[in-house]
Amino acid sequence: MDRPILVTGGTGTLGRAVVARLLADDVTVRVMSRRPRRADDGRPCEWAVCDLADGSGLDAALTDVRAVVHCATNARNDVATTRRLTEAARRSGGPHLLYISIVGIDEVPLPYYRSKLEAERIVRESGLPWTVLRTTQFHDLVATLTTVQRRLPLVLTPSGVRFQSVEVTEVADRMAELAQGAPAGRVPDMAGPEVRDARDLANATLRAAGLRRRLVPVRLPGRIGRSLRAGANLAPDRAVGTGTFEEYLAARARAGRRL
């Protein structure tokens, strides 16, 4: 049997999709999660209980892996967990480390983006064979910006801000492909097929959820607002995704998943 590919955050939105794609490719997969495997999980994959916050279970999770797809993320400690992961990976023999990142993190001064940028640096300088893929926001995140406000009488939208959201399963396909290949350094960014105004996307989300709310534009202040209005979060020359936002909304409705 081939040495496994470890997926950190393997139960999260992207991690689940990466695991599914690797299994479809008949790859031996090891899922890393803080929680034990559910009794009804019959997928043909290995399971490693590990907490990246303190490193418990990490060395065992990395035993004999050929690659690590690092999908686990936490806005409060991405830098520390990525450093802990790279140190343990070096001890384990130096597998290929694939890191998922975000378009525009070197231009948009959000605290979370700064931590992702620092985590990229840690990966680059780790001494491990590495690959970094930056993508635009996933469709589900863009929809959530509206649905988290569903109990309010109105919906706030960032004025002058556009998104180029991408389908998470397409990102997972690319990640699975990269994980099975040779380390490639910083690979070309991946973005969705359409650049859309935030107000337009909010309207589409409300319609799909059967909600009617007044949209109120809010001008984001400072450097964050200026960089987003300038399109630092976009990659129009890398519109390689094909699944549109409306297709994502329709697929959720067909699956009976509430927005």
C-alpha positions in Angstrom: 0.0 0.0 0.0 1.2 3.5 -0.8 2.4 5.7 2.0 -0.6 7.9 3.1 -1.2 11.6 2.5 -2.2 13.4 5.7 -4.9 16.0 5.5 -5.0 18.4 8.5 -8.4 19.8 9.2 -9.7 16.8 7.4 -13.3 17.3 8.8 -13.5 21.0 7.7 -15.1 22.5 4.6 -12.0 22.2 2.4 -10.5 19.2 4.2 -13.6 17.0 3.7 -13.5 17.8 0.0 -9.8 17.1 -0.3 -10.2 13.7 1.5 -13.1 12.8 -0.8 -11.1 13.6 -4.0 -8.0 11.7 -2.8 -10.1 8.7 -2.0 -11.7 8.9 -5.4 -8.2 8.9 -6.9 -7.6 5.6 -4.9 -5.0 7.3 -2.7 -4.3 6.2 0.9 -5.5 9.0 3.1 -5.0 9.8 6.8 -7.4 12.3 8.2 -6.2 14.5 11.1 -8.8 15.8 13.5 -9.1 16.9 17.1 -12.0 14.5 17.5 -12.2 10.7 17.4 -13.7 9.1 14.3 -17.5 8.8 14.2 -18.8 5.3 14.5 -20.8 5.7 11.3 -17.9 6.9 9.2 -17.2 4.0 6.8 -14.8 5.8 4.5 -11.7 3.7 3.6 -9.3 6.2 5.3 -7.0 6.2 8.3 -7.7 8.5 11.2 -5.3 10.4 13.5 -6.5 12.3 16.6 -4.3 15.3 17.0 -4.5 18.8 18.4 -2.3 21.2 16.6 -2.8 23.8 19.3 -0.6 21.8 21.7 0.9 19.2 19.4 -0.6 16.2 21.1 -0.7 13.3 18.7 1.2 15.1 16.0 4.3 12.9 15.7 2.1 9.8 15.5 -0.1 11.5 12.8 3.0 12.2 10.7 4.5 8.7 10.9 5.4 7.5 7.4 3.4 10.0 5.4 4.5 11.1 2.0 2.7 14.4 1.9 0.7 16.7 4.2 -2.2 18.8 2.9 -2.5 21.6 5.5 -6.1 22.7 5.6 -6.5 23.2 9.3 -6.8 26.9 10.1 -7.6 29.1 13.1 -7.5 32.9 13.0 -6.0 33.0 16.5 -3.0 30.6 16.1 -2.3 29.8 12.5 1.3 30.9 12.9 2.0 28.8 15.9 0.2 25.7 14.6 2.0 25.9 11.2 5.4 26.3 12.9 4.6 23.3 15.2 3.5 21.3 12.1 6.7 22.1 10.1 8.9 21.2 13.0 7.2 17.9 13.5 7.3 17.2 9.8 11.1 17.7 9.7 11.4 15.2 12.6 9.3 12.7 10.6 11.6 12.7 7.6 10.4 15.7 5.6 7.2 15.0 3.6 5.9 17.3 0.9 3.9 20.1 2.6 1.1 21.7 0.7 -0.4 24.8 2.2 -3.7 26.5 1.3 -3.6 30.3 1.4 -5.6 33.3 0.2 -5.3 35.7 -2.7 -4.4 39.2 -1.6 -2.9 38.5 1.8 0.1 40.6 1.1 -2.1 43.6 0.3 -5.2 43.4 2.5 -4.1 44.2 6.1 -6.6 42.0 7.9 -5.1 40.4 11.0 -6.1 36.9 9.7 -4.4 37.6 6.4 -1.3 38.8 8.1 -1.2 35.4 10.0 -1.6 33.5 6.7 1.2 35.5 5.2 3.5 34.7 8.1 2.5 31.0 7.9 3.4 31.0 4.2 6.9 32.3 5.2 7.2 29.5 7.8 6.4 26.9 5.1 8.9 28.4 2.6 11.7 28.6 5.1 10.9 25.2 6.8 13.5 23.2 4.9 10.7 20.9 3.7 9.7 20.3 0.1 6.7 22.7 -0.2 3.8 24.0 -2.4 1.6 27.0 -1.7 -1.7 27.6 -3.4 -3.6 30.8 -3.0 -7.3 31.0 -3.8 -10.1 33.5 -3.6 -12.9 33.1 -1.1 -15.1 30.0 -1.3 -18.8 30.4 -2.3 -20.0 29.3 1.1 -18.0 32.0 2.9 -19.5 34.7 0.7 -23.0 33.4 1.3 -22.3 33.3 5.1 -21.5 37.1 5.1 -25.3 37.5 4.3 -26.9 34.6 6.1 -25.3 35.4 9.5 -27.4 38.5 9.4 -30.6 36.6 8.7 -32.2 37.5 12.0 -31.7 41.2 11.5 -34.2 43.5 9.7 -31.6 44.5 7.3 -28.3 43.2 5.7 -25.1 45.2 5.8 -22.9 45.0 2.7 -19.4 46.5 2.1 -19.9 49.2 -0.5 -17.6 49.2 -3.5 -16.2 45.7 -2.6 -16.2 42.8 -5.1 -15.7 39.1 -4.7 -14.5 36.4 -7.1 -15.6 33.4 -5.1 -14.7 29.8 -6.1 -16.3 26.4 -5.6 -14.6 24.5 -2.8 -14.7 21.2 -4.6 -12.7 22.7 -7.5 -10.1 23.9 -5.0 -10.0 20.4 -3.5 -9.5 18.9 -6.9 -6.5 21.2 -7.4 -5.1 20.5 -4.0 -5.4 16.7 -4.5 -3.6 17.0 -7.8 -0.8 19.1 -6.2 -0.4 16.7 -3.2 0.2 13.8 -5.5 2.8 15.7 -7.6 6.2 17.0 -7.0 6.7 20.1 -4.7 6.1 23.2 -6.8 6.7 26.2 -4.6 4.2 29.0 -5.1 1.9 27.8 -7.8 -0.5 30.1 -9.8 -3.4 31.5 -7.9 -6.9 30.0 -8.3 -10.0 32.2 -8.6 -13.7 31.8 -9.4 -15.2 32.5 -12.8 -16.9 35.8 -12.0 -16.1 39.1 -10.4 -19.3 40.2 -8.6 -20.3 43.2 -6.5 -20.9 42.3 -2.8 -24.4 43.8 -3.0 -25.3 41.6 -6.0 -24.1 38.5 -4.2 -26.0 39.4 -1.1 -29.2 39.7 -3.1 -28.7 36.3 -4.7 -28.2 34.7 -1.3 -31.3 36.3 0.1 -33.4 35.1 -2.9 -32.1 31.6 -2.6 -32.9 31.6 1.2 -36.4 32.9 0.5 -35.7 36.1 2.5 -36.4 39.7 1.9 -34.2 42.2 3.6 -33.2 45.8 2.9 -29.5 46.0 1.9 -27.5 48.8 3.6 -24.1 49.6 2.1 -21.3 50.3 4.6 -18.0 51.9 3.6 -15.2 50.0 5.2 -12.6 52.4 6.6 -8.8 52.6 6.4 -6.3 50.6 4.5 -8.5 47.4 4.7 -11.4 49.2 2.9 -9.1 50.9 0.3 -7.4 47.6 -0.6 -10.6 45.7 -1.0 -12.2 48.5 -3.1 -9.1 48.4 -5.2 -9.6 44.7 -5.8 -6.7 43.3 -3.9 -8.8 40.2 -3.1 -9.4 39.4 -6.8 -7.4 37.6 -9.4 -9.3 38.2 -12.7 -6.4 36.8 -14.8 -6.7 33.5 -12.9 -10.4 32.9 -13.3 -9.9 29.2 -13.7 -12.9 28.0 -11.6 -16.0 27.2 -13.5 -18.8 26.8 -10.8 -20.7 30.0 -10.4 -22.2 31.4 -7.2 -25.8 30.7 -8.4 -24.9 27.1 -9.2 -23.5 26.8 -5.7 -26.8 28.2 -4.2 -28.9 25.8 -6.4 -26.8 22.8 -5.4 -27.4 23.6 -1.7 -31.1 23.9 -2.3 -31.2 20.6 -4.2 -29.4 18.9 -1.3 -31.9 20.3 1.2 -29.1 22.3 3.0 -30.3 25.5 4.6 -28.5 28.6 3.8 
